């Protein structure tokens, strides 16, 4: 298995017709208590433990430097603590809150999504982790706290233009959560990424207590490490708009410090709800992904 074959294999697992069926099923299941929804979902994951997860080109990230990490400790799941990191190799390490913006297609949902993270360390495993504090989407989603969720927003904008601009405009109906981004890609430079943040972090993703369970509800992505090797470093002078708000993920006096964008699709397999694959190292991740068979 190599990167080329893995990308094709993941894409072939995505069935647009299955997405439509899942959306229909969600309209029925959302009427059930969350505890019953969780039982139904987890009974399904006994058969399908990973789902194809394709992040489309120009997935982008705002990195906000947090001057006082003590202000975010209360948002950490049990066993996690704020940790310093950097977006790119050789950059100074800081405490960060991160906002991601991306379009995705999977076998169960397809659409635009934005997520709010804090960078933390899992005290049990020592892995650098992405703690998801909140998220918004124009398609269905699932988490341990809410069960199967209907879309938070309508008419999401996430696109690029012929002039090299990345545009994102997502806002909930109550206007409490929104992301508005406008930056130009033309002067961006490809730079090597901090491998610990991007590889460890994407194999140790946890939900914060306001978005999931107290234990963090860990899950992992499975991918070739090359997917996180490099990305575009967007000059801050080319950022025309960067407005972010969430009722559960304030910026804590944070300062926009870095903007990162991936100019290619990323192909991964995501743990299904209730499944947690543990990779203790990049070597273990690579060995696992090389053994994947799609037949």
Protein Blocks (a to p, Z undefined) as FASTA:
>chain_A
ZZklmmmmmmmmpcfklmmmmmmmmmmmmmpcfklmmmmmmmmmmmmmbdcddddehiac
dddddfblmlmmmmpcehiacddddfbghiacdddddddddddddfkbgcdddddddddd
dfknopacdddfbdcdfbdcddfklopaddfbehiacdddfkopacdddddfklmaccdd
dddfklpccddddfklmmmmmmoccddfklmcfnlpaadddddfklmmbccdddfklpmb
dcdddfklcgkhpacfbdcddfbdcddddddehiacddfbfklmmmmmmmpcfZZ
